[in-house]
Amino acid sequence: MKTLIAQCVLVLGLLVSVVGYAADLDLDTAKSGGLVGEATTGLLAPVNPDNVSAAVEALIKDVNKQRMQRYAGIAKKNNIKVSDVAARAYAKAVERTEAGNYYQKPDGQWTKK
């Protein structure tokens, strides 16, 4: 019985550690870890879409929601298409991508800067 309780406590501790790590995932960490990169759409995307954790998915969703809100505001203010704003944002994002981080080439391939 003591062994079962000890194992449960250990598993609970591991789960808390994993959840804590996932909650601490930020954009810089995800980028430097090669989990996400700048996509040609002007949005954030997973570098390896076949291996995406829930924390990474949540981060991508949150960042992209914020970006689309900004793009829409800029487009409205300047009377241009959101897609034009996103295209310009992509170009700037590639310029600002730090060495070792990923961005998507126009042909769809991911490359490390």
HELIX and SHEET records of a PDB file:
HELIX    1   1 LYS A    2  ASP A   24  1                                  23    
HELIX    2   2 LEU A   27  SER A   32  1                                   6    
HELIX    3   3 ALA A   54  ASN A   78  1                                  25    
HELIX    4   4 VAL A   82  ARG A   96  1                                  15    
SHEET    1   A 4 LEU A  44  PRO A  46  0                                        
SHEET    2   A 4 VAL A  36  GLU A  38 -1                                        
SHEET    3   A 4 TYR A 102  GLN A 104  1                                        
SHEET    4   A 4 TRP A 110  LYS A 112 -1                                        
END                                                                             
